[in-house]
């Protein structure tokens, strides 16, 4: 390895930038995919569905969804969840629009 | 992708067309019963739950078909067609009073599949019929113990597609409800049904030339469309599976002639449960029902009478004549229409 580094074929990176790459920020597309993945998992899990259906309060529901998502390794925000809910609601309201 | 089994408890609430094939929007119904006057009201109640705003499976029509094949719903017991504002909601509410019945009232997904041929021109009739059967099956899933009958009240404009429904469900008995056209038109002019507005329906469905449609006023269009609906109810009527019912025979006819036509015989207890809804306004059950035929006759303007004469008097007179001969032929003499 040291021979390769000296020859210039391998460029060793500073440890700090390697560490930062491992903690790269969650982009919007990543969290959207994460939320979609989470929703699919919930639809495959009756127990989670029953738990979430028992929550009538929207704020509590959002918090529970984000928490359950984190526990499953799916990272997204309450605002992103709310965005999906608003989009679905709009689809229902506009169902007569061609 | 979700499997058909994972849709247990979910029902289709919307059909949409991102491209040439329909997609289905599902919502969790759970143990809710369709006791509201209209399908959309029951869905509105379900959508109060935050869960139903986030977890809404979106599937292709193929998943709907697979669901119908693997998890068939109840076969329909009876269909209700009507010319609008003629007591059809009373009939459906009386039937919904019995917990053994699933009553689907003017469901958008059914209407969407019935008019699918206008969305995608290259669909084969057999495929559209499979879609109609599958959407009915998905809505007909028993979610309470003892549910054994399914009734569907269609939107008035679906009468124009009666032959298609007869192909999809040839054995299912159906009724066509009608009322004095002056009273129906007055009701529509007070509050127009959305699908009776010009442009809401595909012109081909009306069987009227586009050039003729373009010259009609909004009120003329409404009267012409209702006339077409009455003609459709009459043209496709035959005594074996169809029954014509006059508004004035309600509500008693529900527990007698309509029950017999649907192959049912209600117990005294069931009749009593159905009668309990009759004092209530069928569309607004928080209010008491009061007869309004006389009021509507007085309210009718010269324009209403002219439009009835032009578009509705003929078909309605033929409906009434046919109904009388039907009742005489089957021995179903009573109940007779109450005199106003």
Interface residues (C-beta under 8 A of the other chain):
Chain A: X39 X40 X42 X43 X44 X49 X52 X53 X55 X56 X57 X58 X61 X62 X65 X81 X84 X85 X86 X88 X89 X91 X92 X95 X96
Chain B: X2 X6 X13 X14 X16 X25 X28 X30 X43 X47 X48 X49 X50 X51 X53 X54 X55 X56 X57 X108 X194
